[in-house]
Amino acid sequence: MQDLVNQIAAALRGMWKFRWPGLIAAWIVAVLAVVVVWRIPDQYEATARIYVDTDSILKPLMSGLAVQPNVEQQISMLSRTLISRPNLEKLIRMADLDLKNQSKADQEALVERLQKDIKLQTAGGLNLYSMSYRDTEPEKAKRVVQSLVSIFVESGLGASRKDTDSAKTFLAEQIKQFEAKLEESEARMKEFRLRNIEASGADGRDAATRVAELTQQFQQAQLLLREAENARDAAKKQLAEESGQTQSLAVRSLLQESEVSVATPEIDARIELQKRNLDGLLQRYTDQHPDVVQTRRLLAELEAQKAREVVELRKTAIARAAGTGPAAGPAASLAQQELQRMVAASEVQVAALRARVNEYGGRLAMARNSLKTAPQLEAEAAQLNRDYEVTKKNYQDLVARRQAAVMSGELDVASGVADFRLIDPPRVSPKAVAPNRLVLFPLAFVVALGAGAAFAFAASQLRPTFGHPDDLRAGTGLPLLGVVSAVVSDVERRRERASMFRFVAAFGSLVGLFAAGMIALVALNRYGA
């Protein structure tokens, strides 16, 4: 530790010997530093603050109906990519910064300087952004910030609208393609149905179901036919028994000569029954259906039979009234006539049921034959229906998405999903914000003192001297036998004091110069424009 102290003391003694060269070096450096600091151009800062409001009242109302973009993410990405080369080139044109550019190199240098000098950062909030730029010309700095604000707002609005337009264009193209596919599927289904119209049922049921239904109808028709044949046979047997017996008939009343009334209640009842049956068949089948045709034929036969019986009964009644007809006879028995009518009706019903059985039999045979090709047709129909349903679903989904995109675009135009609010318009500080000469002047003073001390130390090392016996002993490594003291006269003392006074005055003037400069700077910053 003592050696270190001795070395420091020896260095200080050597520097003191070269104090005047060091002070001159400090003066030179101080003057140069003051000139450099003073000639640094003033920098004026233009700033602006923008708030992006993403909480629109229509946003929750349109949830589920319109596409809700992630506005916060878009704004965050926009703030990161705002100082891009295309935007900076646009900014240069808007702020007229390219008027002094003479070459492409100047343009590139200007773009790089703007990328470095423009500051964009969040200002205490998630959607609050601060923009700043410094330049030696206040108006130029303000134009740059104003142009930057315009680009920020236009980019935020234009990006959303551009995305919406792109989405609508893409969806329109896809809808057109799926519409063509849907028309092709419908055409294939139409062609398939026309080609297999005979094999497919009108109600759309499969072949196995139709065979089961036709089998049930065929068996029911056979059962009805057997019942009708049994009823016919019973009526014939009873008629045969009735014909063998002799019945006397008494005329209970004579018809009036002026008007003869004839009634056929049995035939009327059967005609009414067949009419109701015909109405029921027409509600289920067409006019060409075999049951409808057979019922109409039976109805026509009953009406013809009624007409014939009415004529015969009128003739008999008129003859009896005149006294010319037979009084009684087995042929005129009402019971026999009723039995004959029952047999005739049974014959007609049997014929109708036999026709129905034959028709159902033919249909059942055709349905059973169609079972051989039914699986292939049903598989092909299922494939066509499946393709059609898939295409139709995709088409409907695309139409719904296009409508959502249209509503999103209209929502953006109507209310603005993101509202850009200029909190602080672009303004320039009235005073220069850089350089901070209050800091640079003391730093220049420290640099000048350091330069003077460094110069004195370097000179002491280049021309070393020994100011103490210990320094001589350490420097030569030889033993020191003695020390001879110098006798200083009064003239030398006065000369030494005068030299010290001049040194202190020169150093004090240096310190006073920096102090005066600091006072002047403080006064300018406080009272200056």
C-alpha positions in Angstrom: 0.0 0.0 0.0 2.8 2.4 0.8 4.5 1.6 -2.5 1.2 2.5 -4.3 1.1 5.8 -2.4 4.7 6.5 -3.3 4.1 5.8 -7.0 1.0 8.1 -7.0 2.9 10.8 -5.2 5.8 10.5 -7.7 3.4 10.7 -10.7 1.8 13.8 -9.2 5.2 15.5 -8.7 6.1 14.7 -12.3 2.8 16.1 -13.5 3.2 19.2 -11.5 6.5 19.9 -13.2 4.6 19.9 -16.5 1.6 21.8 -15.1 1.8 24.6 -17.7 1.8 22.4 -20.8 -1.1 20.4 -19.2 -3.1 23.7 -18.5 -2.5 24.9 -22.1 -3.8 21.5 -23.4 -6.8 21.8 -21.1 -7.5 25.3 -22.5 -7.2 24.1 -26.1 -9.5 21.1 -25.5 -12.0 23.3 -23.6 -12.2 25.8 -26.3 -12.7 23.1 -28.9 -15.3 21.3 -26.8 -17.3 24.5 -26.2 -17.3 25.3 -29.9 -18.4 21.8 -30.8 -21.1 21.8 -28.1 -22.3 25.2 -29.2 -22.4 24.4 -32.9 -24.5 21.3 -32.4 -27.8 22.1 -34.2 -30.9 22.4 -32.0 -33.3 19.5 -32.3 -37.1 20.2 -32.1 -39.4 17.3 -31.3 -42.9 16.9 -32.7 -45.3 14.5 -30.9 -48.8 13.2 -31.2 -51.0 10.7 -29.3 -53.7 8.5 -30.7 -56.2 6.4 -28.9 -57.8 3.4 -30.7 -61.2 2.6 -29.3 -62.2 -1.0 -30.1 -65.2 -1.2 -27.9 -68.1 -0.6 -30.3 -71.7 -0.8 -29.0 -72.6 -2.8 -32.2 -70.0 -5.4 -31.5 -72.0 -7.4 -28.9 -75.3 -6.7 -30.7 -73.9 -8.3 -34.0 -72.3 -11.2 -32.3 -73.2 -14.4 -34.2 -74.5 -12.4 -37.2 -71.3 -10.8 -38.4 -67.7 -11.7 -38.3 -65.9 -10.1 -35.4 -62.2 -9.6 -36.3 -59.6 -9.4 -33.6 -59.2 -5.6 -33.7 -56.6 -5.5 -30.9 -54.4 -7.9 -32.7 -54.7 -6.0 -36.0 -53.9 -2.7 -34.3 -50.9 -4.2 -32.5 -49.6 -5.6 -35.8 -50.2 -2.3 -37.5 -48.2 -0.4 -34.9 -45.3 -2.8 -35.4 -45.3 -2.6 -39.1 -46.1 1.2 -39.4 -42.5 2.2 -39.9 -42.0 -0.1 -42.9 -40.3 0.9 -46.1 -43.5 1.4 -48.2 -45.0 3.5 -45.4 -41.9 5.6 -45.0 -41.7 6.2 -48.8 -45.3 7.4 -48.6 -44.5 9.6 -45.6 -41.6 11.2 -47.5 -43.9 12.2 -50.3 -46.6 13.4 -48.0 -44.3 15.6 -45.9 -42.3 16.8 -48.9 -39.0 15.5 -47.6 -37.8 14.4 -51.0 -37.5 18.0 -52.4 -33.8 18.2 -51.6 -32.9 14.6 -52.5 -30.7 14.7 -55.6 -30.0 11.0 -56.0 -31.2 7.5 -55.0 -28.5 7.3 -52.3 -29.9 10.4 -50.6 -33.4 8.8 -50.7 -32.0 5.6 -49.1 -30.2 7.6 -46.4 -33.4 9.6 -45.7 -35.4 6.3 -45.3 -32.8 4.9 -42.9 -32.7 8.1 -40.9 -36.5 8.1 -40.6 -36.5 4.4 -39.5 -34.0 5.3 -36.7 -35.5 8.7 -35.6 -39.2 8.0 -35.7 -40.4 6.7 -32.3 -43.7 4.8 -32.0 -44.6 3.3 -28.6 -47.5 2.7 -26.3 -48.3 5.6 -24.0 -49.6 4.2 -20.7 -52.4 2.1 -22.1 -53.1 -0.9 -24.3 -54.6 1.2 -27.2 -52.9 4.5 -26.6 -50.0 5.2 -28.9 -47.4 8.0 -28.9 -45.5 9.2 -32.0 -42.5 11.5 -32.0 -39.9 12.7 -34.4 -36.9 15.1 -34.0 -35.5 17.5 -36.6 -33.6 20.7 -36.8 -36.6 22.3 -38.5 -39.8 22.5 -36.3 -42.2 22.6 -39.3 -40.6 19.6 -40.9 -40.8 17.6 -37.7 -44.5 18.5 -37.4 -45.2 17.5 -41.1 -43.6 14.2 -40.5 -45.7 13.4 -37.4 -48.9 14.6 -39.1 -48.2 12.4 -42.1 -47.5 9.5 -39.8 -50.8 10.0 -38.0 -52.6 10.0 -41.4 -50.9 6.8 -42.5 -51.7 5.1 -39.2 -55.4 5.9 -39.4 -55.7 5.1 -43.1 -53.8 1.8 -42.7 -56.1 0.8 -39.9 -59.3 1.5 -41.8 -58.1 0.3 -45.2 -56.7 -3.0 -44.0 -60.1 -4.0 -42.5 -62.0 -3.0 -45.6 -59.5 -4.6 -47.9 -59.8 -7.9 -45.9 -63.6 -7.7 -46.1 -63.5 -7.1 -49.9 -61.1 -10.0 -50.4 -63.2 -12.3 -48.3 -66.4 -11.4 -50.3 -64.7 -11.8 -53.6 -63.3 -15.2 -52.6 -66.7 -16.4 -51.2 -68.5 -15.2 -54.4 -66.2 -17.3 -56.6 -66.7 -20.3 -54.3 -70.4 -19.8 -54.4 -70.4 -19.7 -58.2 -68.5 -23.0 -58.3 -70.7 -24.8 -55.8 -73.8 -23.4 -57.6 -72.6 -25.0 -60.8 -72.0 -28.3 -58.9 -75.4 -28.1 -57.4 -77.1 -27.7 -60.8 -75.1 -30.7 -62.1 -76.3 -32.8 -59.1 -79.9 -31.7 -59.7 -79.6 -32.6 -63.4 -78.2 -36.1 -62.6 -81.0 -36.7 -60.1 -83.6 -35.6 -62.6 -82.2 -37.8 -65.4 -82.0 -40.8 -63.0 -85.7 -40.3 -62.0 -86.8 -40.0 -65.5 -84.9 -43.1 -66.6 -86.3 -45.2 -63.7 -89.7 -43.6 -63.4 -91.5 -47.0 -63.9 -89.3 -48.7 -61.2 -89.7 -46.0 -58.6 -93.0 -45.6 -56.7 -94.9 -42.4 -56.6 -94.6 -42.2 -52.8 -90.8 -42.7 -52.8 -90.9 -46.1 -50.9 -88.5 -48.8 -51.7 -89.2 -52.0 -53.7 -89.4 -54.3 -50.6 -92.0 -52.1 -49.0 -94.1 -52.0 -52.2 -93.9 -55.8 -52.5 -95.1 -56.2 -48.9 -98.0 -53.7 -49.4 -99.0 -55.3 -52.7 -98.9 -58.7 -51.2 -101.2 -57.6 -48.4 -103.6 -55.9 -50.9 -103.6 -59.0 -53.1 -104.4 -61.3 -50.1 -107.2 -58.9 -49.0 -108.6 -58.9 -52.5 -108.6 -62.7 -52.6 -110.4 -62.8 -49.3 -113.0 -60.4 -50.5 -113.4 -62.4 -53.7 -114.0 -65.6 -51.8 -116.6 -63.9 -49.6 -118.4 -62.5 -52.6 -118.4 -65.9 -54.4 -119.8 -67.6 -51.2 -122.5 -64.9 -51.0 -123.4 -65.4 -54.7 -123.6 -69.2 -54.3 -125.9 -68.8 -51.2 -128.2 -66.4 -53.2 -128.4 -68.8 -56.1 -129.3 -71.7 -53.8 -132.0 -69.7 -52.1 -133.4 -68.6 -55.5 -133.6 -72.2 -56.7 -135.5 -73.2 -53.5 -137.9 -70.2 -53.9 -138.6 -71.1 -57.6 -139.9 -74.6 -56.6 -142.6 -73.2 -54.3 -146.0 -71.7 -55.2 -146.8 -68.5 -53.6 -150.0 -66.5 -54.0 -149.9 -62.8 -54.2 -152.7 -60.5 -53.2 -153.0 -57.2 -54.7 -153.4 -54.9 -51.8 -153.8 -51.7 -53.7 -154.3 -50.6 -57.2 -152.5 -47.8 -58.8 -154.4 -44.8 -59.8 -155.1 -44.3 -63.5 -153.8 -40.8 -63.6 -150.5 -41.4 -61.9 -148.6 -44.6 -61.2 -145.7 -44.5 -58.8 -143.0 -47.2 -58.8 -140.2 -47.6 -56.2 -137.1 -49.7 -56.3 -135.6 -49.2 -52.8 -133.1 -52.1 -53.0 -131.5 -50.9 -56.3 -131.5 -47.3 -55.0 -129.7 -48.4 -51.9 -127.1 -50.3 -53.9 -126.7 -47.3 -56.3 -126.1 -45.0 -53.3 -123.6 -47.4 -51.8 -121.7 -47.6 -55.1 -121.6 -43.8 -55.4 -120.1 -43.5 -52.0 -117.6 -46.2 -52.8 -116.7 -44.3 -56.0 -116.2 -41.0 -54.1 -113.8 -42.8 -51.8 -111.9 -44.4 -54.6 -111.5 -41.0 -56.5 -110.0 -39.5 -53.4 -107.2 -42.1 -53.5 -106.8 -43.0 -57.1 -107.1 -41.5 -60.6 -109.9 -42.0 -63.1 -107.9 -44.7 -64.9 -107.5 -46.9 -61.8 -109.0 -50.4 -62.3 -111.2 -50.1 -59.1 -112.6 -46.8 -60.3 -113.3 -48.1 -63.7 -115.0 -51.2 -62.4 -117.1 -49.3 -59.9 -118.3 -46.9 -62.6 -119.2 -49.9 -64.8 -121.1 -51.5 -61.9 -122.9 -48.2 -61.2 -123.9 -48.0 -64.9 -125.3 -51.6 -64.9 -127.3 -50.9 -61.7 -128.8 -47.7 -63.2 -129.7 -49.6 -66.4 -131.2 -52.5 -64.3 -133.2 -49.9 -62.3 -134.5 -48.4 -65.5 -135.6 -51.8 -66.9 -137.4 -52.8 -63.7 -139.1 -49.4 -63.4 -140.5 -49.9 -66.9 -141.7 -53.5 -66.1 -143.2 -52.6 -62.8 -145.1 -49.7 -64.4 -146.4 -51.9 -67.1 -147.6 -54.6 -64.6 -149.1 -52.0 -62.3 -151.0 -50.3 -65.2 -152.3 -53.7 -66.5 -153.5 -54.7 -63.0 -155.2 -51.4 -62.6 -156.9 -51.9 -65.9 -157.9 -55.5 -65.0 -155.9 -57.0 -67.8 -152.8 -58.4 -65.9 -152.6 -61.6 -64.0 -153.7 -61.5 -60.4 -151.0 -63.7 -59.1 -148.3 -66.0 -60.2 -145.0 -67.5 -59.1 -143.1 -65.5 -61.8 -144.4 -62.2 -60.3 -143.3 -63.2 -56.8 -141.5 -60.3 -55.1 -139.3 -62.6 -53.2 -138.1 -64.2 -56.4 -137.4 -60.8 -57.9 -135.4 -59.8 -54.9 -133.4 -63.0 -55.0 -132.7 -62.5 -58.7 -131.5 -59.0 -58.0 -129.3 -60.3 -55.2 -127.8 -62.9 -57.5 -127.2 -60.3 -60.2 -125.5 -57.9 -57.7 -123.4 -60.8 -56.4 -122.3 -61.6 -60.0 -121.3 -58.0 -60.6 -119.4 -57.8 -57.3 -117.6 -61.1 -58.0 -116.6 -59.8 -61.4 -115.3 -56.6 -59.9 -113.4 -58.4 -57.2 -111.9 -60.9 -59.7 -110.7 -57.9 -61.8 -109.2 -56.4 -58.6 -107.4 -59.7 -57.8 -106.0 -60.0 -61.3 -104.8 -56.4 -61.2 -103.1 -56.8 -57.8 -101.6 -60.1 -59.0 -100.1 -58.4 -62.0 -98.7 -55.6 -59.9 -97.3 -58.0 -57.4 -95.5 -59.9 -60.1 -94.0 -56.8 -61.6 -92.9 -55.6 -58.1 -91.2 -59.0 -57.5 -89.5 -58.8 -60.8 -88.2 -55.3 -60.0 -86.6 -56.6 -56.8 -83.8 -58.0 -58.9 -82.7 -54.5 -60.0 -84.0 -52.5 -57.0 -80.8 -52.7 -54.8 -78.6 -51.3 -57.6 -81.1 -48.5 -58.3 -81.5 -47.7 -54.6 -77.7 -47.6 -54.1 -77.3 -45.2 -57.1 -80.2 -43.1 -55.8 -78.6 -42.9 -52.4 -75.3 -41.9 -53.9 -76.9 -39.1 -55.9 -78.9 -37.9 -52.9 -75.7 -38.0 -50.7 -73.7 -36.0 -53.2 -76.6 -33.5 -53.6 -77.0 -33.0 -49.9 -73.3 -32.4 -49.4 -73.1 -29.9 -52.2 -76.3 -28.2 -51.0 -75.0 -27.9 -47.5 -71.7 -26.4 -48.6 -73.5 -24.0 -50.9 -75.8 -22.9 -48.1 -72.8 -22.5 -45.7 -71.0 -20.3 -48.2 -74.0 -18.2 -48.8 -74.4 -17.7 -45.1 -70.7 -16.8 -44.7 -70.9 -14.3 -47.6 -73.9 -12.6 -45.9 -71.9 -12.5 -42.7 -68.9 -10.9 -44.6 -71.3 -8.3 -46.2 -72.8 -7.5 -42.8 -69.3 -7.2 -41.3 -68.3 -4.7 -44.0 -71.4 -2.7 -43.6 -70.9 -2.7 -39.8 -67.3 -1.4 -40.3 -68.5 1.3 -42.6 -71.6 2.3 -40.4 -70.0 2.5 -37.0 -66.3 1.7 -37.3 -65.1 -1.4 -35.5 -62.0 0.6 -34.4 -62.4 4.3 -33.8 -59.1 6.3 -34.1 -59.2 9.3 -31.7 -56.5 11.9 -31.9 -55.9 12.7 -28.2 -53.0 15.2 -28.8 -52.7 16.6 -32.3 -49.2 17.0 -33.7 -47.3 19.8 -32.0 -43.7 20.9 -31.8 -42.0 21.9 -28.6 -41.3 25.6 -28.5 -37.8 25.0 -27.1 -35.2 22.7 -28.5 -35.2 19.3 -26.8 -31.6 18.5 -27.9 -28.8 18.8 -27.4 -28.9 19.3 -23.6 -26.1 21.8 -23.3 -26.6 22.0 -19.5 -25.2 18.5 -19.4 -22.7 18.8 -22.3 -20.9 21.9 -21.0 -19.9 20.3 -17.6 -19.0 17.2 -19.5 -16.8 19.3 -21.8 -15.1 20.9 -18.7 -14.4 17.5 -17.3 -13.0 16.3 -20.6 -10.8 19.4 -20.8 -9.4 18.8 -17.3 -8.9 15.2 -18.1 -7.1 16.1 -21.4 -4.8 18.5 -19.5 -4.0 16.0 -16.8 -3.4 13.3 -19.4 -1.0 15.6 -21.3 1.0 16.4 -18.2 1.2 12.8 -17.2 2.4 11.8 -20.7 5.0 14.6 -20.6 6.2 13.4 -17.2 6.6 9.9 -18.5 8.5 11.1 -21.6 10.9 13.3 -19.6 11.0 11.7 -16.2 12.6 13.6 -13.2 13.2 12.6 -9.6 11.6 15.0 -7.1 12.3 12.9 -4.0 15.3 10.7 -2.8 13.1 7.7 -2.7 12.2 8.2 -6.4 15.9 8.3 -7.2 16.7 5.2 -5.2 13.8 3.3 -6.7 14.5 4.5 -10.2 18.3 3.7 -10.3 18.4 0.8 -7.9 21.6 2.2 -6.4 22.2 3.0 -2.7 21.7 6.7 -1.9 24.7 8.0 0.1 23.2 11.5 0.9 21.0 14.4 -0.2 22.2 17.9 -1.0 19.6 20.6 -0.4 19.3 23.5 -2.8 19.6 27.0 -1.4 16.7 29.1 -2.7 17.2 32.8 -2.9 14.5 35.4 -2.3 14.4 36.2 -6.0 13.7 32.6 -6.8 11.0 32.4 -4.2 9.3 35.5 -5.6 9.6 34.0 -9.1 8.1 30.7 -7.8 5.2 32.5 -6.1 4.5 34.6 -9.3 4.5 31.4 -11.4 2.1 29.8 -8.9 -0.2 32.9 -9.0 -0.2 32.8 -12.8 -1.1 29.1 -12.8 -3.9 29.6 -10.4 -5.2 32.6 -12.3 -5.1 30.7 -15.6 -6.8 27.7 -14.1 -9.4 29.9 -12.3 -10.1 31.7 -15.6 -10.8 28.3 -17.2 -13.2 27.4 -14.3 -14.8 30.9 -14.4 -15.3 30.6 -18.2 -17.2 27.4 -17.8 -19.2 28.8 -14.8 -20.1 31.9 -16.9 -21.2 29.6 -19.7 -23.4 27.6 -17.4 -25.0 30.7 -16.0 -25.7 32.0 -19.5 -27.2 28.6 -20.6 -29.4 28.5 -17.5 -30.6 32.0 -18.2 -31.3 31.2 -21.9 -33.3 28.1 -21.1 -35.3 29.9 -18.5 -36.0 33.2 -20.2 -35.1 32.6 -23.8 -37.5 31.7 -26.6 
